[in-house]
Amino acid sequence: MSVEKLATEKTAAAKPRQIGRRAAKPLRQAAFLIGTYFSGSTLLGNCLNAHPSIFFAGEIDRLEAFRREPDWTHRRERGCRLCSTQAEHDCPAWPSEFIEKIRALDDISAYRAVIERNEAPILLDGSKRIDWLNSLYDSGLKSNVKAIICTRTPFSFAKSSDGGALRLSPMAAAASWRDFYLHTLRSLAGRGIPSLVVRYEDFAFRPEPSIRRVCEFLNIPFDPAMLTYWQVPSHAVGGNGGAYLRDPNFTPSALDKAEEWKINYFSNKPFGGWIEDKWIYGLTDEAVRQIMSVPMLNDVASLFGYDLAWFLMERTRILTENKLRQAAQALTAQGPASHVKAA
């Protein structure tokens, strides 16, 4: 079956304004979220998905229909993360019939079919891997391609990498962070792909400015609906389960066993106003020293606007203030008698 025929078949609409048949063919864009694990890409993608010009497809490279590299260890997906947890539910964004038909195509042909099937002008791919973008670009996907680089500090990445499937040492995590983003910058520059950096620390604390920058980069107007993104159901493949907690179709079964803690952790957190502080309390002084000993780490971090020395000073300030606060509270709890005795 040809890509053209496959792309024009009548399909169900998960998000009527974005998926399905269209009257006129607008200019197509493919935008890629590129980043390490735990970079906030799923949350950013869900926010952008609320824009009428964007369909956030999630980690497309995890679909069973695409070729798998030998070292690719993630499980394969047949559709979006939320629909796959519902019994006998065929995802309207990724119907099984469509997935089966593109299975026989090579990656670039299957990918073009996904783009053409999408009604929204912009297909947002959250696969994160720069080599996935490199492969598609080198195979012919060269028109209207942009990259949004999602980052977190190497400290935060190291803290998130010390558990779960990765379990990297602080030094190994920092080196992995450095190598990934250096490879990303070289790949994008070598191919002339326009890019924009979104730092998770900025996005989590004040979402709107970061979202406005992304809209300007994609040449679309800002839509306030993105600030209440959970009102638009997501049909993204894979991604961080914690980023779906507000989705109307979310059920606890959408989380892997290792992610179950996220229900309590994120339940009382508002959208915006988040301060990335888990690494401050979770990394030991020795772990921080190991991270800072990684060659060229500070150089690469500075390319993304990070001043690692400032983060270390902030860590020292916060920990010191916390110790003083705890000491004052302990003294108060002992009562006036202890004050006299101490004197």
N, C-alpha and C positions, 0 to 999 in steps of 0.2 A: 504494500500500500504506500502511496506517495505521501510525503510530508504535507503537501498542499491539501490533499483529500482528507488526511487525518485531522488537520487543523481546522477544517471548515465544517466538520460533522457537528450535528446538534448535540449539545451537552447540557447537563443540569447546572444550575447556577447556585453556588454556595453563597455568593455575594453578588446579587443581580447586577449591580452596576460595574462589576469587575470581571466576572467570569461568564462565558457563554457567547451567544451570537451578538454581532454588532452590525450597525447600519453602515458605518464608514470606517475605513482602516486608518487609525491615527498613526503618527510617527512612533515607532517602537523604541524603547530604551531597555537595556539590561543593566541593572545596577547591582553590584556585588558588595555584600558586607564581608569584610576581610578582618580576621582577628584570631587570637588564640582562644582556647577554651576560657570560659568565665570572663569574657570581655564585654558582656552586656549586649551582644548582637541580637539575641532573641527579643529582649525587651524593646530595643530600638526598632527592630523590624515590626513588632506588633503595633507600636505607636504609629509608624509610617503606614501600616496597613489600613489605618482608619481614613487615610486620604483617598478620595475617589479616583485619583490618577495612579494609585499604586496597589499592586497585589503582592503581599509578602508571601513568597512561596516556601520559605524556610530552607532547610538543608537539602536542596534538590539532589545533590550528589549521593544521598543516602537512599534514594529510591531504588528498588530492585531492578528497575528497567535499565539502569546505567551500569557500565562496566566497573568492576571493582578492582582496585589495585591489590596486589598480594599482601601488602602490609596494612591494609585498611581493616581495622578491628571492630569498628562500630557495627551494630546490627543493621541489617537492611530494613527499609521501611516500604510499606505498600501504600501509604497515604499519610494524611496529616496525623499529628500526635494525638489530638483530642478525639477525632472520629474513630481512630483505631481502637480506642478503649470502650467503645459502645458496641454492644452485641448486635450483630447483623446490620451494621450501618455501613453503607458504602459512601465514602467521602465525596461530596459533590464537587470539590475542587480537584480531586484525584480519583475519579471513578475507575474501578477495576478494569473496565473495558478499554479505557484510554491507556492505562498503564500496560496492559497486555499488548496492545497494538504497537506501542513505541518500543517494546522490549526487543523487537527484531531489528531495530534501526541502530546505526552507530551513534555514538554520543552526540556529535554535533547535529545530526539530523533529528534525533530525539529531542534535543534541547530546543531546536528551532520550532518543533511541533508544540512544545510547552509554551514558548513565547507567542506563537500565533494563536494558540487556543485562549490565551489570556485577553480579556476585553480591555483591561486597564492599559494605558500607554506605557507604564513602567512595570516591568517584572523585577521584583527585588529578591535576589538570591542570597540566602543566609548561610550558604555552605561553609563560609569562613576560610576555607583552604585556598591559599594563593595559587597552588599548583593546579587546582581545579579551574580557576580562571585562566591561568596560563595555557592549559590544555585546550580549552574552548576557543580562546583567542587565536592560538596558533593553528587551530583547525578551520578558522574562517570567521569566527564571531568577532568582527572588528569594528562594526558600525554602531555608533551610539552606545558605547560601553563605558561605564564609570565605576569607580571603586570608592567605597566608604570604609576607611580603616578604623576599626573599633579597638581601643586600647584601654588597659588598666595599668597601674604602676607595676613594675616587676615585684615589688613587695606584696601587693595584693595577689598577683598571680602565683607567687611562691606559697602564700598561705593557702590558697584554694587548691594548690597542687599537692599538698601534703597528705591528702586522704583520697578515698575513692579509688578509681582504677589507675590513676597516674602515680601517686605516691613518689613524687620526685623530691630529692634533697633540695634544700634552699639554693645551693650553688648550681645544681643541675637545672632547676626551674628557671633561675635567672639567665643561665646560658641559653636555654631553650627559648625564652622570651626574646633575648637579643638576636639569636639566629633567625627566628621567625620573622621579626619585623625588619631586619636588615635584608633578608631575602625578599620580603614584600616590596620594600622600597626599590630595590634593584629591578625586580620583575616589572613593576609598573612603569618605572622610568625607561627601561629598555624597550618597552612596547608603546610608550607614549600614551598610556591610559590615564585620564584625569582622575585625581583622587582628593579626598577630603578626610581629615582626621577628626574623629569624635572621641574625646576622652571620657571614660565612664564616670570619673569623679565629677566632671562638670555636668554631664547629662543627668546623673542620679540626683544631684543637688538642685539644679535648676534646669528642668527638661526643656522648657520652651525656647530659650536661646539656641540650644543645640539643634532642636528640631527645625527652627527657622533657618539656621545655616544649611542644613541638609536640603530643605525645600529650595533655597536659593541655588544651591549646587545643582539640583535636578531641574531647575527652571520651572518650578511649579509654585503657585501661591500657597502661603501658609493656611492650614485649615485647623480651626480650634478643636475640631473633633479628635484630633490626634492626642489632645490632653486628657481625653476620656476614651482612650482607645479600646477599653474593655467592652464598650457598647457595640463594637463591630466584631463579630465572631472571627476568630483566627482559624485558618486552615493550613498552617505552616507545618512542614515536615521536620521532625526532630526538634532539637533545641533544648534549652534549659527549662525544665518543668516548672521552676519557680516563676517564670515569666508568664505563665498561663493561669495563675491562681485567680485572677479577676475575670477571666473569660466566662461568659454565660454557659458554655458547654463544658467547663472544667469539672472533673470528678477526681477524687483522690487516686483512683486507679491510673490516672495519667502520669503519676509520678513513679519513678523507679524506686525500689526499696531504699536505695542509698539517698534518695531525695526526700523522703517522708518528713524529715525535720524541717523542711522549708515551709510547710503549712503553718506551723506555729511561729516560725521566725519572721515570715513576711506578712502574716495575717493582720498585724497592727501597724504595719509600715505604710505611710501614705505614698502616693506617687509624687516624687519630688521631696526635697529636704533630706534625702538619704546622705549620710556621711560615711564614706568608706573607711571604717576604723577596725574591722576585724583583724587586719594584719598588725595593727598597733599593739593589741593585747595578745594576739595569737603567736607572734614570732618572738623568739628569744633574742637576746642581744647577740649571742653567737650566730644565730641564723642571719641576722641583719649584717653582721660582719662578713659572713660568707657571701652573701648576695653582693655586697659592695666590692668584694675582691674579684669579681668576674671581670676580666679585661673587656674594655670598650663598652661596658654596660651603660655607664653614664653618658658616653658619647651618643649612643643610639637613642637613649631615653630623651636626650636634649632635642633630638630631631622631631620629637612629638610634643615638645613643649614642657617636658618634665624636668624639674630641678630636684634631683634626688636628695641633695644636701638639705633643701628646704623641708622635704618630707621627714628627714631624720630629725631635724630640729623640732618640728611639730610633734613628732613621736615623743621626744624627750620632754617637751613642755607638757603634753597631755598626761604622760605617765607620772611626772613629778607632781602635777596638780592633783592627780587622782590619789597619790600616796599621801599628800598633805591633807586632802579631804578625809580620807579614811582615818588618819591619825587623829584629826580633830573630832570626828564622830566617835571614835573609841574613847577619847578623853571625856567627851560629854556624857557618854553612856556610863562611865565609872562614877559620875556624880561629884558634888562639891567636896566630899570627904577626901577623895583621892587627890584633889588639887592641894588641899592643906598639907597632906602627908608628903606630897612631892616637894612642896615648898620647904 
